[in-house]
Amino acid sequence: MRSTLLMAFALVLAAQTGLAATLVDRGLPTSGINATPWSARSNVGFADYDTKDPAWGSYTVTVEGDDFTLPTAASSYHVNDIRVWLVNWAYGATSFNDQFNSVSLMLGQGDGSSTPLSLLTVAPTVTAVTYPDPAGSGQLWQLDYPVDLTAPGGTKYSFAIYPDGKALPPNSPGTNGELYYIAWVSATQTADLGGYNTGADGLLQEFKPDGYHYDAWNSQDVYPAIGWSSDYNVQVFGDAAPEPASLTLLGAALLGLGVVYLRRRGTKA
């Protein structure tokens, strides 16, 4: 009977709080991978070349990021995971740890203009993945950051990827003069994000190391050869937070289950 009561508790809890779901889906593209010409390509990566450049001191000048907006179907949401991807243009490095001491997430509500993003101390779970398209090629690093956020539906968040790259081997081929591994954040042209474009606006965001907003830029304007505007790939996972009335209903249901359990126990005695 005790196991029955625990099972009933789990079922009632799931019914009231909902299961973890994808709240924002600007995931990896599934077509146009590495296509030519550039105007037909749905995948690209952008990075800050000035990361740890001695000319600017020991910190990056800006960090790459974007924003997303929670859905409005529920009045409040609990977020437990934020996922982004880095393109593994690693110049010979074979593992994530070969390239970075850490890759941190900066996060905050709004756009960082008046209230800066916060640098989170949580480390991501790093998974090696490839594009979900047999025609595609190239390894990516999927970064899952555990978070614990509760916010009203429709809340806008901004995020940025703050890398601490390790030194590149001297005379590394294919580099553009950078001295440290840099974080190439995966992006997709906005038009290819389809219906899963919550918060996609064709603008990429840059933030200063202190978390304040620096600039918003359009990849089509900066790189005419690409020919399209883009947004960084991001997925946000969580569930609708239970309303106070739902919590009251949950408590009443559990109380009722407890009464039933005690009555049956008394009958057997």
C-alpha positions as CSV (number, residue, x, y, z in Angstrom):
1,M,0.0,0.0,0.0
2,R,2.9,2.3,0.8
3,S,4.2,1.9,-2.8
4,T,0.7,2.6,-4.1
5,L,0.5,5.8,-2.2
6,L,3.9,7.0,-3.6
7,M,2.9,6.2,-7.1
8,A,-0.3,8.2,-6.6
9,F,1.7,11.1,-5.3
10,A,3.9,11.0,-8.4
11,L,0.9,10.9,-10.7
12,V,-0.8,13.8,-9.0
13,L,2.4,15.8,-9.0
14,A,3.0,15.3,-12.7
15,A,-0.5,16.2,-13.5
16,Q,-0.3,19.5,-11.6
17,T,3.2,20.7,-12.5
18,G,3.6,19.2,-16.0
19,L,6.7,17.4,-17.4
20,A,9.8,19.2,-18.5
21,A,9.3,20.5,-22.0
22,T,11.1,22.5,-24.7
23,L,10.0,26.1,-23.9
24,V,12.2,27.8,-26.6
25,D,13.4,25.8,-29.7
26,R,15.9,27.5,-31.9
27,G,17.8,24.2,-32.3
28,L,20.3,23.1,-34.9
29,P,19.1,23.3,-38.6
30,T,18.1,20.1,-40.4
31,S,18.6,21.2,-44.0
32,G,21.0,23.4,-46.0
33,I,24.0,22.1,-43.9
34,N,27.3,23.4,-45.4
35,A,25.4,24.2,-48.6
36,T,26.9,26.4,-51.3
37,P,26.6,29.2,-52.2
38,W,26.6,30.9,-48.8
39,S,23.1,32.3,-49.4
40,A,21.8,28.7,-49.3
41,R,23.7,27.7,-46.1
42,S,21.7,27.4,-42.9
43,N,24.6,26.9,-40.5
44,V,27.5,29.1,-39.5
45,G,29.5,30.1,-36.4
46,F,30.6,33.5,-35.1
47,A,33.2,34.3,-32.5
48,D,35.1,37.2,-30.9
49,Y,38.6,37.2,-32.3
50,D,39.9,39.4,-29.5
51,T,39.6,36.8,-26.8
52,K,42.5,37.2,-24.3
53,D,44.4,39.4,-26.8
54,P,47.4,40.9,-24.9
55,A,46.7,44.2,-26.6
56,W,43.5,44.4,-24.6
57,G,44.6,42.9,-21.4
58,S,43.7,39.5,-20.1
59,Y,39.9,39.6,-20.9
60,T,37.9,39.5,-24.1
61,V,36.6,42.8,-25.5
62,T,33.1,41.4,-26.1
63,V,31.3,38.1,-25.7
64,E,28.8,36.7,-28.2
65,G,25.2,36.2,-27.3
66,D,21.6,36.6,-28.1
67,D,18.2,36.7,-26.5
68,F,15.0,34.5,-26.2
69,T,11.5,35.0,-24.8
70,L,9.6,32.5,-22.7
71,P,6.2,31.5,-24.2
72,T,3.0,33.1,-22.9
73,A,0.8,30.0,-22.8
74,A,1.3,29.8,-19.0
75,S,1.5,32.7,-16.6
76,S,4.8,31.5,-15.1
77,Y,7.6,29.0,-16.0
78,H,10.3,27.2,-14.3
79,V,13.5,26.8,-16.4
80,N,16.0,24.1,-15.6
81,D,18.3,23.9,-18.7
82,I,19.7,26.2,-21.3
83,R,21.4,24.6,-24.3
84,V,23.7,26.2,-26.9
85,W,26.3,24.8,-29.3
86,L,29.9,25.6,-30.3
87,V,31.3,24.8,-33.7
88,N,34.4,22.7,-33.2
89,W,36.8,24.5,-35.5
90,A,39.6,23.3,-33.2
91,Y,42.8,23.6,-35.2
92,G,43.8,20.1,-34.4
93,A,42.5,19.8,-30.8
94,T,40.5,16.6,-30.3
95,S,38.6,17.3,-27.1
96,F,36.7,20.1,-25.5
97,N,39.2,20.2,-22.6
98,D,42.0,20.6,-25.1
99,Q,40.5,23.9,-26.1
100,F,39.0,25.5,-23.1
101,N,39.6,25.9,-19.4
102,S,35.9,26.8,-19.1
103,V,33.0,28.2,-21.2
104,S,30.7,30.1,-18.9
105,L,27.1,31.3,-19.4
106,M,26.1,34.9,-18.8
107,L,22.4,35.4,-18.3
108,G,20.0,38.1,-17.3
109,Q,16.5,39.4,-17.9
110,G,16.1,42.2,-20.4
111,D,18.8,43.2,-22.8
112,G,21.6,44.1,-20.4
113,S,21.4,47.8,-21.0
114,S,20.4,48.9,-17.5
115,T,21.0,45.7,-15.6
116,P,24.0,43.6,-16.6
117,L,24.0,39.9,-17.3
118,S,25.3,37.7,-14.5
119,L,28.2,35.3,-15.0
120,L,26.9,31.9,-13.8
121,T,29.3,29.6,-11.9
122,V,27.7,26.4,-13.0
123,A,29.6,24.2,-15.4
124,P,27.9,22.9,-18.5
125,T,27.5,19.3,-19.5
126,V,29.5,19.0,-22.7
127,T,28.4,16.5,-25.4
128,A,30.0,16.0,-28.8
129,V,27.3,16.0,-31.5
130,T,26.9,16.5,-35.3
131,Y,24.3,18.3,-37.3
132,P,21.0,16.3,-37.5
133,D,21.3,15.9,-41.3
134,P,23.1,13.0,-43.1
135,A,24.4,15.5,-45.7
136,G,26.0,17.6,-43.0
137,S,29.4,17.3,-41.5
138,G,31.5,18.8,-38.8
139,Q,31.5,18.2,-35.1
140,L,29.8,20.5,-32.6
141,W,30.0,20.8,-28.8
142,Q,26.5,20.8,-27.2
143,L,26.6,22.8,-23.9
144,D,23.8,22.2,-21.4
145,Y,23.8,24.7,-18.5
146,P,21.7,23.7,-15.4
147,V,19.8,26.6,-14.1
148,D,17.0,27.2,-11.6
149,L,14.8,30.1,-12.9
150,T,11.2,31.0,-12.3
151,A,9.7,33.9,-14.4
152,P,6.4,35.0,-15.8
153,G,5.5,33.9,-19.3
154,G,6.7,36.4,-21.9
155,T,9.9,37.3,-20.0
156,K,12.8,38.2,-22.2
157,Y,16.3,36.8,-21.3
158,S,19.6,37.7,-22.8
159,F,22.6,35.3,-22.7
160,A,26.2,35.3,-23.7
161,I,29.0,32.7,-24.0
162,Y,32.1,33.6,-22.0
163,P,35.1,31.4,-23.0
164,D,38.4,31.0,-21.2
165,G,40.4,29.5,-24.1
166,K,43.7,27.7,-23.8
167,A,46.7,28.9,-25.7
168,L,46.9,27.7,-29.3
169,P,50.0,25.8,-30.4
170,P,52.5,28.1,-32.2
171,N,51.9,28.6,-35.9
172,S,48.6,26.7,-35.8
173,P,47.2,26.3,-39.3
174,G,44.0,27.9,-40.3
175,T,43.9,30.5,-37.6
176,N,43.5,34.2,-38.2
177,G,46.2,35.4,-35.9
178,E,44.4,34.6,-32.6
179,L,46.5,33.3,-29.8
180,Y,43.9,31.3,-27.9
181,Y,41.1,28.9,-28.8
182,I,37.9,31.0,-29.3
183,A,34.3,30.0,-28.9
184,W,32.6,29.7,-32.3
185,V,28.9,29.9,-31.3
186,S,26.5,28.0,-33.7
187,A,24.0,30.2,-35.6
188,T,21.2,29.6,-38.1
189,Q,19.8,32.0,-40.6
190,T,16.6,33.4,-39.2
191,A,14.4,32.3,-42.1
192,D,15.3,28.6,-41.5
193,L,14.3,28.7,-37.9
194,G,10.7,28.1,-39.0
195,G,8.0,28.1,-36.4
196,Y,10.5,27.5,-33.6
197,N,11.9,31.0,-33.6
198,T,10.8,32.2,-30.2
199,G,12.7,35.5,-29.9
200,A,14.4,35.2,-33.3
201,D,14.8,38.7,-34.8
202,G,17.8,38.5,-37.1
203,L,20.1,40.2,-34.7
204,L,23.1,38.8,-32.9
205,Q,24.0,40.4,-29.5
206,E,27.4,41.3,-28.1
207,F,28.0,42.0,-24.4
208,K,31.0,43.4,-22.5
209,P,32.8,41.2,-20.0
210,D,31.0,43.0,-17.1
211,G,27.7,41.9,-18.6
212,Y,26.5,45.2,-20.0
213,H,25.1,45.3,-23.6
214,Y,27.6,46.3,-26.2
215,D,26.0,46.0,-29.6
216,A,23.4,44.3,-31.8
217,W,24.4,43.4,-35.3
218,N,23.0,41.8,-38.4
219,S,25.2,39.2,-40.0
220,Q,23.9,40.1,-43.5
221,D,25.1,43.7,-43.0
222,V,28.5,42.8,-41.6
223,Y,29.2,39.8,-43.9
224,P,27.4,40.5,-47.2
225,A,28.8,37.2,-48.7
226,I,26.6,35.3,-46.2
227,G,23.5,37.0,-47.6
228,W,21.2,36.4,-44.6
229,S,20.5,37.5,-41.1
230,S,20.9,34.9,-38.3
231,D,20.3,34.1,-34.7
232,Y,22.3,31.9,-32.3
233,N,21.0,28.4,-31.8
234,V,19.5,28.0,-28.3
235,Q,17.0,25.7,-26.6
236,V,15.4,26.3,-23.2
237,F,13.9,23.5,-21.2
238,G,11.5,23.6,-18.2
239,D,7.8,23.5,-17.4
240,A,4.9,25.6,-16.4
241,A,5.1,26.6,-12.8
242,P,2.0,25.5,-10.8
243,E,-0.5,28.1,-9.9
244,P,-1.4,28.6,-6.1
245,A,-4.8,27.0,-6.9
246,S,-3.1,24.0,-8.4
247,L,-0.9,23.6,-5.3
248,T,-4.0,23.7,-3.1
249,L,-5.6,21.0,-5.3
250,L,-2.5,19.0,-5.1
251,G,-2.5,19.2,-1.3
252,A,-6.1,18.2,-1.1
253,A,-5.5,15.2,-3.4
254,L,-2.6,14.0,-1.3
255,L,-4.6,14.5,1.9
256,G,-7.4,12.4,0.4
257,L,-4.9,9.7,-0.5
258,G,-3.5,9.7,3.0
259,V,-7.0,9.2,4.5
260,V,-7.8,6.3,2.2
261,Y,-4.5,4.7,3.1
262,L,-5.1,5.0,6.8
263,R,-8.7,3.7,6.5
264,R,-7.5,0.6,4.6
265,R,-4.7,0.1,7.1
266,G,-7.2,0.2,10.0
267,T,-9.5,-2.3,8.2
268,K,-6.7,-4.8,7.9
269,A,-5.8,-4.4,11.5
